């Protein structure tokens, strides 16, 4: 797992939001965490940078030889925060989700 880099003097406040918070805004998929430990680290990182996000469990296809459907933590952000959030993830060694 990457070493996380937090902003200096970052104040921790709750930024994990429920779907209602975003209203009718079409959220952008930022990352699919395949393990709980990874999802928790990403939540900590987004919180440190005050990026409001939504996390929801959902299915994804995994595996090359024995492909199967698995459950992961899908992290979403508002479209106007996507570039900033992607930069934060990249700076911290994560590869953000990209539309294929």
Secondary structure, 3 states (H helix, E strand, C coil): CCCCCCCCCCCCCCCECCHHHHCCCCCEEEEEECCHHHHHHHHHHHHHCCCCEEEEEEEEEECCCCCEEEEEEEEEECHHHHHHHHHHHHHCCCCCCCCC
